[in-house]
Amino acid sequence: MTFTTDPVRSDRDKHKLQEPDATVKPRVHRRSAMEYLAWLCCALVGLGVVRTLLTNENYQWDVVAQYVTAETVLRGLVMTVVLTILCMTFGALLGLFVAVLRVSPIRPVRILAGAYVTFFRGTPVLVQLIFWFNIAALYPQLAIGIPFTDVSQDIDVNRLISATTAAVVGLSLNQAAYQAEIFRGGFASVDKGQIEAADSLGMSRGTKLRRIIVPQSMPTIVPATGNQFIGMFKETSLVSVLGVGELLMSVQLIYARTYQTIPLLIVACVWYLFMTLLLSYPQSQIEKKFSRTRARVSNGPAPGPTQSELMGDAK
């Protein structure tokens, strides 16, 4: 018994594969009068903003140009970037650990992880930063050692928790709570059939998490984490209240001496906006890549011939 291929059916299937997906076709809509009116309003508002920026001498654009590349400002910018990378790295690692605890089958572990997320998401970041900066008021000394022995080492918390350390600890712990929910949402997006297939193969829980759940949840996790990274870059401005020499603190030190408050704040805004735009481009490219991946997975492969069709061809 031999199987033959129907040329008409093969051409039809080939045409289906080459046909563009209807969900990605551009939609052509008819422009209404309201849309033209909206464009006119936006143009008037834009012209008004440009006019006030160019004619209002209080902006002092010459001062902005003088300090935008000042050494103090650039050092603050570098500190901001370093804080962002450190806090996102520690926050993502701790968030992954908390997310694994959140989906644990052990109920007390889930409750503990849920309490962590609730506390750090339910209290303001600024309050947490000030709390960690003053943690020595609660615990002036910490002893690390082996229980039931005389082996221990005393640590002066006031010397250990500097302003920069408090900033990294506070932002990392807060970020971990949000990252945990992002990871948990990514885990929930994995199809249950994949998990059942892993169970049928006898995979352990750790192997399922490492080989099945985490890789397939990346299309959901990575774009959201990119948004958090951009948000963290701007959120580092809060640590200026602790005296950390990041971007905002750097311009504050300058205008406290020169009394040129508005131009120096514009300098900070220019750098925040520039870095945000710089980070937004790779973020948008990552989102496009993973959206295409999700589309391919959801569409699935082209349907092949059924068993009855094969038997009919064989006859």
Residue, then its C-alpha position, 0 to 999 in steps of 0.5 A: m500500500t502506497f500513499t499518494t499526494d493530491p496536487v490540488r490539496s497540496d496547492r491549497d495548503k501551500h496557499k494557506l501557509q503563504e496567506p498573511d495572518a488577518t490579525v496583523k493586517p493594517r486597518v484602514h479607517r476613514r478620517s473624520a472631522m473630529e480627528y482633524l479637529a483633534w490634530l488642530c488642537c494638538a498643533l495649537v497646544g504644541l505651538g503654545v508650549v514651544r512659544t513659552l519655552l523660547t520667549n520666557e527668559n526665566y527658563q535660563w537655557d544658557v544655564v541649562a547648557q552650562y550645567v548639562t554636562a557638568e562633572t558633578v551632574l555626570r557623576g550623579l548620572v553614573m551613580t543613578v545608572v549603577l543604582t538602577i542595575l544593582c537594584m534591578t539585579f537583586g530585585a529580580l533574583l529575590g523576586l524569582f525566589v519569592a515567586v517560587l515560594r508563592v506557587s509552592p504546594i506548602r501552605p505556610v510558605r505561600i502565606l509567608a511569601g504572600a505577606y512579604v509581597t503585601f507588605f512591600r507593595g502596600t507601603p510607600v517606597l520613600v517610607q521604606l528607604i527612610f526606615w532602612f536608613n534608620i534601622a540602627a535605631l532598632y538594632p544597634q548591634l547584630a551578632i552573627g555566630i553559631p548557636f549554643t556556642d561562644v563563636s560570634q561576631d558583633i556588627d555595628v549596624n550604624r556603620l554597616i548601613s550607609a546611605t548608599t547601602a540603605a538605598v540599595v536594600g530598600l529599592s531591591l526589597n521593594q522591587a522584589a515584591y513587584q518582580a515576584e508578581i510578574f514572575r507569578g503571572g508568567f508562570a500562570s501563563v504557561d499552558k497546563g498541558q505542558i505541565e501535565a506532559a512534564d508530570s507524565l515524563g516524571m520530571s521533578r518540580g525543580t526540573k519542571l520549573r527550570r526546563i518547562i515553566v521558566p523558559q515558556s513564561m519568558p514572553t510574558i516576563v521579559p517585557a514587563t521586567g523591561n518596563q520595571f527597569i525604566g521605572m527603577f531608573k526614575e525611582t532612584s531619585l527618591v534616594s536623594v532624601l538619604g543624601v545619596g549622590e545620584l542625579l537629583m541630589s547632584v543638581q540639588l547641591i548645585y542650585a543650593r549654592t547658585y540659587q538657580t533652581i529651575p534651570l538645574l531641575i531642567v538639567a535633571c529632567v533632560w537626563y532622565l528623559f534622555m535615558t528613558l528614551l534610550l532604554s525605551y527603544p530596546q524595550s520596544q524591540i523586545e516586546k515586538k519580538f516576544s509578541r511575534t513569538r506568542a503569535r506563532v505559538s497561538n496560531g500553531p502549525a498548519p493542519g495536516p491531512t486527517q486519517s480518513e483523507l490518508m486512507g482515501d488517498a491510499k485507496 
